[in-house]
């Protein structure tokens, strides 16, 4: 079975999705979600205490998913909770468990989560974490000390195609590629022209780009995202469709976006179903 990295190297369109770990000592809830999405995706992202809310380790959960369901995982790792010693230890442990795809993130501050008095570490940011993963791939730690065996992580980073200053966003990505980033997953898009513009701007990066899609559930949701979330632009035609439509309309629009991404030869789509795991199968069923 080809890995996500091999598929990207072969320019195969890939679909990933994102799941939150449970606030539980049991992984059964997330495992049930994996069963639903596994036939339709190339990899499952597992978040790292999203919104600074304590959850099960994404590395442990990713290992369970890969071993039990034979679907690749991409574990998120933030700089919020660990210093550089801890980050390197987590990465080496993940690699030993066979979890080799990583999405590097700075992380949300603890103040917004369910442990608001916890101390955020942030010894490095996401670019620093990329450098750490790259060093381990090269067979040494960030102090230059040799490892007994090198890792081989597939290192992901994030981007915002709707950034107000797209040139600045591309420069930021150039720095991340130099640090060692190997693929990109983006914030949500709802306009294929935005994806086309971003692909053109990022062409010289030569990195696989998976465009984020959050399926709309209602006009209220669409209006909130369009009005209050920086970097998200929902075209008037989509807003109009959602005025009289609901979840089914949002699914149909997401399905059209996935096809449009295929048509413009993007590298893939990253589906963020926001607790509506059934939407993944409904969007992808005609594409796999």
C-alpha positions in Angstrom: 0.0 0.0 0.0 1.4 3.4 -1.0 2.0 5.9 1.8 0.7 9.5 1.7 4.2 10.7 0.8 4.5 8.2 -2.0 1.1 9.3 -3.4 2.1 12.9 -3.3 5.4 12.1 -5.1 3.3 10.3 -7.7 0.9 13.3 -8.0 -2.1 11.2 -6.9 -5.0 13.3 -5.6 -5.4 12.6 -1.9 -8.2 13.2 0.6 -7.5 13.5 4.3 -9.9 14.3 7.1 -9.6 15.5 10.7 -10.8 13.9 13.9 -10.5 15.1 17.5 -9.2 12.7 20.1 -11.6 11.8 23.0 -11.5 13.2 26.5 -11.4 9.7 27.7 -9.1 6.8 28.6 -10.9 4.8 25.9 -10.4 5.4 22.1 -13.6 3.7 21.2 -15.5 6.8 20.1 -12.8 7.9 17.7 -12.3 4.3 16.5 -15.9 4.2 15.5 -15.4 7.4 13.5 -12.4 6.0 11.8 -14.4 3.0 10.6 -16.9 5.4 8.9 -14.2 7.4 7.1 -11.5 4.9 6.4 -12.9 3.7 3.0 -13.0 7.2 1.7 -9.7 8.9 2.8 -6.0 8.4 2.3 -5.1 9.6 5.9 -6.8 10.7 9.1 -5.5 13.7 11.0 -5.6 13.5 14.8 -5.6 16.8 16.5 -3.4 17.7 19.5 -5.6 18.9 22.3 -7.5 21.2 19.9 -8.5 24.6 21.3 -6.2 23.9 24.2 -8.7 21.4 25.6 -7.2 18.3 27.2 -7.6 15.1 25.1 -6.0 11.8 24.5 -2.5 11.8 23.0 -2.7 12.1 19.2 0.4 9.9 18.9 -1.0 7.1 20.9 -4.4 7.4 19.1 -2.7 7.5 15.7 -0.8 4.4 16.4 -4.0 2.6 17.4 -5.7 3.7 14.2 -2.9 2.6 12.0 -2.4 -0.8 13.6 -6.1 -1.7 13.9 -7.6 -0.1 10.8 -4.7 0.1 8.3 -5.4 3.7 7.5 -2.5 6.2 7.7 -2.6 8.9 10.4 -1.2 12.4 10.5 -0.7 13.4 14.1 -0.7 17.0 15.1 2.0 18.2 17.4 1.9 21.7 19.1 4.6 23.7 20.8 2.2 24.7 23.6 2.8 21.8 26.0 6.4 20.6 25.6 9.9 22.1 25.6 12.4 21.1 23.0 13.4 18.0 25.0 9.8 16.8 25.2 9.1 17.6 21.6 12.1 15.5 20.4 11.2 12.6 22.8 7.6 12.6 21.5 8.8 12.5 17.9 11.2 9.7 18.5 8.5 7.7 20.2 6.0 8.4 17.4 8.4 7.2 14.8 9.1 4.0 16.8 5.4 3.4 16.8 5.2 3.7 13.1 3.5 7.1 13.0 5.5 9.0 10.5 3.2 11.8 9.2 3.2 15.0 11.3 1.4 18.3 11.1 3.5 21.0 12.9 1.5 23.6 14.8 2.4 26.4 17.3 -0.9 25.7 19.2 -3.6 27.6 20.9 -2.9 29.4 24.2 -4.0 27.5 27.3 -6.1 30.5 28.4 -8.8 29.6 25.9 -9.1 26.0 26.9 -10.4 23.9 29.8 -7.2 24.3 31.8 -6.9 28.1 31.6 -4.3 28.4 34.4 -1.9 25.9 32.7 1.4 27.3 31.6 2.1 27.4 27.9 5.6 26.5 26.9 6.1 27.8 23.3 9.9 27.4 23.5 9.7 27.2 19.7 7.0 28.0 17.2 5.8 25.8 14.3 8.8 26.6 12.2 11.1 25.6 15.0 9.2 22.4 15.3 9.7 21.7 11.6 13.5 22.3 12.2 13.4 19.7 15.0 11.7 17.1 12.9 14.1 17.7 10.0 17.1 17.3 12.4 15.8 14.0 13.5 15.3 13.0 9.9 19.0 13.8 9.4 20.0 11.6 12.3 20.8 14.1 15.0 19.0 16.1 17.7 18.8 19.9 17.6 22.1 20.1 19.5 23.9 18.1 16.9 24.1 14.9 18.9 24.0 11.8 16.8 20.9 9.5 17.1 21.2 5.7 17.2 18.9 5.7 14.2 17.5 8.5 12.1 13.7 9.1 11.6 12.0 9.7 8.3 9.0 11.9 9.1 6.8 13.4 6.4 6.5 16.9 7.7 3.4 19.0 7.1 2.6 22.6 7.8 -0.4 24.9 7.4 -1.3 27.8 5.2 -4.1 30.3 4.7 -5.1 30.8 1.0 -7.3 33.7 2.1 -4.6 35.7 3.9 -5.0 39.4 3.4 -1.3 39.6 2.3 -0.8 36.6 0.1 2.8 37.6 -0.7 3.6 37.6 3.0 1.9 34.2 3.4 4.1 32.8 0.6 7.2 34.2 2.1 6.3 32.6 5.4 5.9 29.2 3.6 9.2 29.7 1.9 10.8 29.9 5.4 8.9 26.8 6.4 10.1 24.9 3.4 13.6 25.9 4.1 13.2 24.7 7.7 12.1 21.3 6.3 8.3 21.3 5.6 7.3 18.8 2.9 3.5 19.3 2.4 0.8 21.8 3.2 -2.7 21.6 4.5 -4.7 24.8 4.3 -7.4 26.7 6.1 -10.9 26.3 4.6 -11.8 27.5 1.1 -15.2 28.0 -0.5 -14.2 29.6 -3.7 -12.2 27.5 -6.3 -10.7 30.8 -7.6 -9.0 31.3 -4.3 -7.4 27.9 -4.6 -6.3 28.6 -8.2 -4.7 31.9 -7.1 -3.0 30.2 -4.2 -1.6 27.4 -6.4 -0.3 30.0 -8.8 1.4 32.0 -6.0 2.8 28.9 -4.4 4.0 27.3 -7.6 7.7 27.8 -6.9 7.4 26.1 -3.5 6.8 22.7 -5.3 5.1 21.4 -2.2 1.9 19.2 -2.3 -1.1 21.4 -1.1 -4.2 19.9 0.3 -7.0 22.5 0.5 -9.2 22.6 3.6 -13.0 22.2 3.3 -15.4 22.6 6.2 -18.8 21.5 5.1 -21.5 24.1 5.7 -24.5 23.0 7.8 -26.6 26.2 7.7 -26.9 29.8 6.5 -26.1 30.8 10.1 -22.8 28.9 10.0 -21.9 30.3 6.6 -22.7 33.8 7.7 -20.6 33.5 10.9 -17.6 32.1 9.0 -17.8 34.7 6.3 -18.2 37.6 8.8 -16.1 36.6 11.8 -13.3 34.3 10.8 -10.3 36.0 9.3 -9.1 34.5 6.0 -12.4 32.8 5.1 -14.3 34.1 2.1 -17.6 32.6 1.1 -18.8 33.7 -2.4 -22.2 35.3 -2.8 -23.5 32.4 -4.8 -22.6 30.0 -2.0 -24.2 32.3 0.6 -27.4 32.5 -1.6 -27.5 28.7 -1.9 -27.2 28.3 1.9 -30.0 30.9 2.5 -32.6 28.3 1.5 -30.5 25.2 2.0 -29.1 23.3 4.9 -26.8 20.5 5.6 -27.5 18.7 2.3 -26.7 21.8 0.4 -23.5 22.2 2.2 -22.6 18.6 1.4 -23.3 19.1 -2.2 -21.2 22.3 -2.3 -18.3 20.5 -0.6 -18.6 17.6 -3.1 -18.4 20.2 -6.0 -15.3 21.8 -4.4 -13.6 18.4 -4.2 -14.3 17.8 -7.9 -13.2 21.3 -8.8 -9.9 20.8 -6.9 -9.4 17.6 -9.0 -10.1 19.6 -12.2 -7.5 22.2 -11.5 -5.0 19.4 -10.6 -4.6 20.3 -7.0 -2.8 17.7 -4.8 -5.8 17.0 -2.6 -8.5 18.1 -0.2 -8.5 18.1 3.6 -12.0 17.7 5.0 -12.8 19.1 8.4 -16.3 17.8 9.3 -16.7 19.5 12.7 -18.3 16.6 14.5 -20.3 15.5 11.5 -18.2 12.5 10.5 -21.0 11.1 8.3 -20.4 14.1 6.0 -17.0 12.6 4.9 -18.6 9.6 3.3 -21.3 11.7 1.7 -18.8 14.0 0.1 -16.4 11.4 -1.0 -18.6 8.5 -2.0 -18.6 9.5 -5.7 -14.8 10.2 -5.7 -13.2 7.0 -4.4 
